[in-house]
């Protein structure tokens, strides 16, 4: 592969397109639309591939991410976050509503009033509910109360959403998917009791998105599925053949069963949940694990002497949490086989506001 420097993030374009097509087909087969979370890739070219394959719009994490994608012509965006809107952020949201169909998350009556006061009433809202992750969101049975307050403030209440983040644990995805389905059904009924018919019932995470659990959801919002990562491998939500993004790294030191690479936390990110068996994996080496990360070094336990790389050799690392790795990179290098075919800018890198 003709690349001058490492570390570099590679995207296998063929695997990427297969992941994109599979998720769209799975959602359609269950009567749902797909609104993928663009915070994973932050890349205009990948977002276009997702919409061309059949996604209905994009999910984003922040207003600045929405601005980047709106500037590029994407016109149906959901900020999946209960924003607390002040005057400055309200002005940015008003500007976005002139260009896109914008939806915002809310999870409180005061948050709804704050949004209407500072951003106007041209914005649609989804009420966030807690389906078991216990981060943001109201209890499902309280969704109608928040929705009524939002409607009283003049906002267009479009439905409910949740993130079953408790799916990110060993043996948890199936139960999390069932928790989510029950919570969404309760929340949708709560809105109906309040006199509001939800047109959007939105959920999904990459560990649960392909599970065929009966649900009232009308929309899925997974993000990591597009690339896969070491966490998805560990959870059983992806196979190595589904890994589209790897970090190309060079062996800079080696002794016994220890191999050190030039891709550290500033290239891979440093996420490691308690259940993970390492800070990342090596493509094609199921027993190798990254046991430690420094800023510019990855220490790998490589037990197989027959495949242990030599100094200067390049290997492909599967990051633990691909979203963090992408946000640390300026570009993604698209490859087909060993050939570099395109270079894609990480257009929304650092868009955290």
C-alpha positions as CSV (number, residue, x, y, z in Angstrom):
1,X,0.0,0.0,0.0
2,X,1.5,3.3,-1.1
3,X,1.2,5.4,2.0
4,X,4.1,7.5,3.3
5,X,3.3,7.8,6.9
6,X,1.6,6.0,9.8
7,X,-0.7,6.1,11.7
8,X,-3.4,6.6,9.2
9,X,-7.1,5.6,9.2
10,X,-8.1,3.3,6.4
11,X,-11.6,2.6,5.3
12,X,-12.3,-0.5,3.2
13,X,-14.8,0.9,0.8
14,X,-16.2,-2.4,-0.2
15,X,-16.9,-3.4,3.4
16,X,-18.3,0.0,4.2
17,X,-20.8,-0.2,1.3
18,X,-21.8,-3.7,2.4
19,X,-22.5,-2.5,6.0
20,X,-24.5,0.5,4.7
21,X,-26.6,-1.7,2.4
22,X,-27.2,-4.4,5.1
23,X,-28.5,-1.9,7.7
24,X,-30.9,-0.2,5.3
25,X,-32.2,-3.6,4.1
26,X,-32.7,-4.8,7.7
27,X,-34.6,-1.7,8.8
28,X,-36.8,-1.8,5.7
29,X,-37.6,-5.5,6.2
30,X,-39.0,-4.6,9.6
31,X,-41.0,-1.6,8.4
32,X,-38.6,1.1,9.8
33,X,-36.6,3.9,8.2
34,X,-32.9,4.5,8.9
35,X,-31.5,7.8,10.2
36,X,-27.8,6.9,10.8
37,X,-25.8,8.8,13.4
38,X,-23.1,10.8,11.6
39,X,-21.1,11.5,14.7
40,X,-19.3,8.2,14.0
41,X,-17.9,9.1,10.6
42,X,-18.2,13.0,10.5
43,X,-17.7,12.6,6.7
44,X,-19.7,14.1,3.9
45,X,-18.8,11.3,1.4
46,X,-20.0,8.6,3.7
47,X,-23.2,10.4,4.6
48,X,-24.0,10.7,0.9
49,X,-23.4,7.0,0.5
50,X,-25.8,6.3,3.4
51,X,-28.6,8.5,1.9
52,X,-28.0,7.2,-1.6
53,X,-28.5,3.7,-0.2
54,X,-31.9,4.7,1.3
55,X,-31.4,6.4,4.7
56,X,-34.1,9.1,5.2
57,X,-31.8,11.7,6.9
58,X,-29.0,12.0,9.4
59,X,-28.7,12.1,13.1
60,X,-26.0,14.4,14.6
61,X,-24.8,15.0,18.1
62,X,-24.3,18.8,18.1
63,X,-25.4,22.0,16.5
64,X,-22.0,22.4,14.9
65,X,-22.2,19.0,13.3
66,X,-25.6,20.0,12.0
67,X,-24.1,23.1,10.5
68,X,-21.4,21.2,8.7
69,X,-23.9,18.8,7.1
70,X,-26.4,21.6,6.3
71,X,-23.6,23.6,4.6
72,X,-23.0,20.5,2.4
73,X,-26.7,20.3,1.3
74,X,-28.1,17.7,3.8
75,X,-31.6,18.9,4.5
76,X,-33.1,16.5,7.1
77,X,-31.2,16.5,10.4
78,X,-32.0,15.4,14.0
79,X,-29.9,16.6,16.9
80,X,-30.3,13.6,19.2
81,X,-29.6,15.5,22.4
82,X,-31.7,17.5,24.9
83,X,-30.0,20.8,24.2
84,X,-30.2,23.7,26.7
85,X,-30.6,26.6,24.3
86,X,-29.3,30.0,25.1
87,X,-29.4,33.2,22.9
88,X,-26.3,32.3,20.9
89,X,-27.2,28.7,20.3
90,X,-30.8,29.7,19.5
91,X,-29.6,32.0,16.8
92,X,-27.7,29.2,15.2
93,X,-30.7,26.9,15.4
94,X,-32.9,29.6,13.8
95,X,-30.4,29.9,10.9
96,X,-30.5,26.1,10.4
97,X,-34.3,26.0,10.2
98,X,-34.2,28.3,7.2
99,X,-32.2,25.6,5.3
100,X,-33.2,22.2,6.7
101,X,-35.9,20.2,8.3
102,X,-34.5,20.3,11.8
103,X,-35.6,18.2,14.8
104,X,-34.2,18.6,18.3
105,X,-34.3,16.4,21.4
106,X,-36.0,17.6,24.6
107,X,-36.4,15.9,28.0
108,X,-38.0,18.6,30.2
109,X,-40.7,21.2,30.2
110,X,-38.2,23.9,31.0
111,X,-36.0,22.8,28.1
112,X,-38.9,23.0,25.7
113,X,-39.7,26.5,26.8
114,X,-36.1,27.5,26.6
115,X,-35.9,26.2,23.1
116,X,-39.0,28.0,21.9
117,X,-38.0,31.3,23.6
118,X,-34.5,31.4,22.0
119,X,-34.8,29.4,18.8
120,X,-38.5,30.0,17.8
121,X,-41.2,27.5,17.0
122,X,-40.2,26.3,13.5
123,X,-38.2,23.5,15.0
124,X,-39.6,20.0,15.5
125,X,-38.9,18.1,18.7
126,X,-38.8,14.5,19.9
127,X,-39.2,13.8,23.6
128,X,-36.3,11.7,24.9
129,X,-37.1,8.8,27.2
130,X,-34.9,6.7,29.4
131,X,-35.1,3.1,28.2
132,X,-32.5,1.8,30.7
133,X,-29.3,3.6,30.0
134,X,-30.0,6.1,32.8
135,X,-28.3,9.1,31.2
136,X,-30.8,11.5,29.7
137,X,-34.5,11.2,29.1
138,X,-37.7,11.1,31.1
139,X,-39.5,8.0,32.3
140,X,-41.6,6.7,29.4
141,X,-44.9,7.3,31.1
142,X,-43.9,11.0,31.6
143,X,-43.3,11.6,27.9
144,X,-46.8,13.0,27.3
145,X,-46.4,15.6,30.0
146,X,-43.2,17.0,28.4
147,X,-44.8,16.8,25.0
148,X,-47.9,18.8,26.1
149,X,-45.5,21.5,27.5
150,X,-43.6,21.6,24.2
151,X,-46.8,21.9,22.2
152,X,-48.1,24.7,24.6
153,X,-44.8,26.5,23.9
154,X,-45.6,26.4,20.2
155,X,-43.2,23.6,19.2
156,X,-44.0,20.9,16.6
157,X,-43.9,17.7,18.7
158,X,-43.1,14.9,16.2
159,X,-42.7,11.9,18.6
160,X,-40.3,10.2,21.0
161,X,-36.8,8.8,20.9
162,X,-34.4,6.9,23.1
163,X,-30.9,5.5,23.1
164,X,-30.5,2.0,24.5
165,X,-26.9,2.6,25.6
166,X,-27.1,-0.2,28.2
167,X,-26.7,-2.5,25.2
168,X,-22.9,-1.8,25.5
169,X,-22.2,-4.6,27.9
170,X,-21.5,-8.3,27.6
171,X,-24.7,-10.4,27.0
172,X,-26.8,-7.2,27.2
173,X,-27.9,-6.3,23.6
174,X,-31.0,-8.6,23.5
175,X,-32.4,-7.5,26.8
176,X,-31.6,-3.8,26.0
177,X,-33.5,-4.1,22.7
178,X,-36.5,-5.5,24.6
179,X,-36.3,-2.7,27.2
180,X,-36.2,-0.2,24.4
181,X,-39.2,-1.7,22.7
182,X,-41.3,-1.6,25.8
183,X,-40.2,1.9,26.8
184,X,-41.0,3.3,23.3
185,X,-44.4,1.7,23.3
186,X,-45.2,3.2,26.7
187,X,-43.9,6.6,25.7
188,X,-45.9,6.6,22.4
189,X,-49.1,5.8,24.4
190,X,-48.3,8.6,26.8
191,X,-48.2,11.0,23.9
192,X,-51.5,9.7,22.6
193,X,-53.1,10.1,26.0
194,X,-51.9,13.7,25.9
195,X,-53.7,14.2,22.6
196,X,-50.5,14.0,20.4
197,X,-50.1,11.3,17.8
198,X,-46.4,10.5,17.4
199,X,-45.3,10.3,13.8
200,X,-41.7,9.4,14.8
201,X,-40.8,6.6,17.3
202,X,-37.0,6.5,17.2
203,X,-34.4,4.2,18.7
204,X,-31.6,1.9,18.1
205,X,-27.9,1.4,18.8
206,X,-25.3,-0.6,16.8
207,X,-25.4,-3.6,19.2
208,X,-29.2,-3.8,18.9
209,X,-30.0,-2.5,15.4
210,X,-29.9,-5.8,13.6
211,X,-31.8,-7.8,16.3
212,X,-35.3,-8.8,15.2
213,X,-37.1,-7.8,18.4
214,X,-40.8,-6.8,18.0
215,X,-41.1,-3.0,18.4
216,X,-43.3,-0.1,17.7
217,X,-40.3,1.9,16.5
218,X,-40.6,3.6,13.1
219,X,-36.9,4.7,12.9
220,X,-33.4,3.4,13.7
221,X,-30.4,5.6,14.5
222,X,-27.2,3.4,14.7
223,X,-23.9,4.9,14.0
224,X,-20.9,2.6,14.6
225,X,-22.3,-0.1,12.3
226,X,-20.9,1.7,9.3
227,X,-17.3,0.9,10.4
228,X,-17.5,-1.6,13.2
229,X,-14.9,-1.6,16.0
230,X,-13.4,-3.8,18.7
231,X,-16.3,-3.2,21.0
232,X,-18.8,-4.5,18.5
233,X,-16.6,-7.6,18.0
234,X,-16.6,-8.2,21.7
235,X,-20.3,-7.7,22.0
236,X,-21.0,-10.1,19.1
237,X,-22.6,-7.3,17.1
238,X,-20.1,-7.6,14.3
239,X,-17.7,-10.1,12.8
240,X,-14.1,-9.3,11.7
241,X,-15.4,-9.4,8.1
242,X,-17.6,-6.4,9.0
243,X,-14.7,-4.1,10.1
244,X,-14.5,-1.3,7.6
245,X,-12.1,1.0,9.4
246,X,-8.7,0.2,10.7
247,X,-5.7,2.3,11.7
248,X,-2.6,1.5,9.7
249,X,0.4,1.4,12.2
250,X,4.1,0.6,12.0
251,X,6.0,-1.7,14.4
252,X,8.6,0.4,16.2
253,X,9.7,-2.0,18.8
254,X,9.5,-5.8,19.4
255,X,10.7,-8.2,22.1
256,X,9.4,-11.7,23.0
257,X,5.6,-11.4,22.9
258,X,5.5,-7.6,23.1
259,X,5.0,-5.6,19.9
260,X,4.9,-1.7,20.1
261,X,3.1,0.3,17.3
262,X,3.3,4.0,16.4
263,X,-0.5,4.4,17.0
264,X,-1.3,5.6,20.5
265,X,-4.2,7.2,22.2
266,X,-3.9,10.3,20.0
267,X,-4.7,8.2,17.0
268,X,-7.0,5.5,18.4
269,X,-8.7,7.1,21.3
270,X,-8.4,5.7,24.8
271,X,-11.8,4.2,25.5
272,X,-11.8,0.9,27.3
273,X,-15.0,-0.3,29.1
274,X,-14.5,-2.5,32.0
275,X,-15.6,-5.6,30.1
276,X,-13.2,-5.1,27.1
277,X,-10.3,-7.4,26.8
278,X,-7.9,-4.7,25.6
279,X,-7.6,-1.2,24.0
280,X,-8.1,-2.6,20.5
281,X,-7.3,-5.5,18.3
282,X,-5.2,-6.4,15.3
283,X,-7.0,-7.3,12.0
284,X,-6.4,-10.9,11.2
285,X,-4.9,-11.8,14.6
286,X,-7.8,-12.8,16.9
287,X,-5.5,-13.5,19.9
288,X,-3.5,-10.3,19.8
289,X,-4.6,-7.5,22.2
290,X,-3.5,-3.9,22.8
291,X,-2.7,-4.0,26.5
292,X,-1.6,-0.4,27.0
293,X,-1.8,2.9,25.2
294,X,0.5,5.9,25.5
295,X,0.0,9.1,23.5
296,X,1.9,7.8,20.5
297,X,2.5,4.1,21.3
298,X,0.3,1.0,21.4
299,X,1.7,-2.0,23.4
300,X,0.4,-5.2,21.9
301,X,0.5,-8.7,23.5
302,X,1.2,-10.9,20.4
303,X,1.2,-14.6,21.6
304,X,1.6,-16.2,18.1
305,X,5.3,-16.4,17.3
306,X,4.6,-17.5,13.7
307,X,2.8,-14.3,12.8
308,X,4.6,-11.8,15.1
309,X,5.6,-8.8,12.9
310,X,9.1,-7.5,12.5
311,X,10.4,-4.0,13.0
312,X,9.1,-1.7,10.3
313,X,6.3,-3.9,9.3
314,X,2.8,-2.4,9.1
315,X,-0.3,-3.8,10.7
316,X,-4.0,-2.8,10.8
317,X,-5.4,-1.9,14.2
318,X,-9.1,-2.2,15.1
319,X,-9.9,0.7,17.5
320,X,-12.0,0.0,20.5
321,X,-14.3,2.9,19.9
322,X,-14.2,4.0,16.3
323,X,-16.0,7.3,16.9
324,X,-13.1,8.6,19.0
325,X,-10.5,7.5,16.5
326,X,-12.3,9.3,13.6
327,X,-12.6,12.5,15.6
328,X,-8.8,12.5,16.0
329,X,-8.1,12.3,12.3
330,X,-8.0,14.9,9.5
331,X,-8.9,12.4,6.8
332,X,-10.0,8.9,6.1
333,X,-8.2,7.0,3.4
334,X,-10.6,4.9,1.3
335,X,-9.0,1.7,0.0
336,X,-10.2,-1.2,-2.1
337,X,-8.0,-4.2,-1.5
338,X,-4.5,-2.7,-1.1
339,X,-5.2,0.2,-3.5
340,X,-5.9,3.7,-2.2
341,X,-8.9,4.9,-4.1
342,X,-10.0,8.1,-2.4
343,X,-9.3,10.5,0.5
344,X,-12.2,11.8,2.5
345,X,-11.9,14.8,4.8
346,X,-13.3,14.4,8.4
347,X,-15.4,17.4,7.8
348,X,-17.1,17.6,11.2
349,X,-14.0,16.9,13.2
350,X,-14.0,18.7,16.5
351,X,-17.5,19.9,16.1
352,X,-18.4,19.6,19.8
353,X,-20.6,22.7,20.4
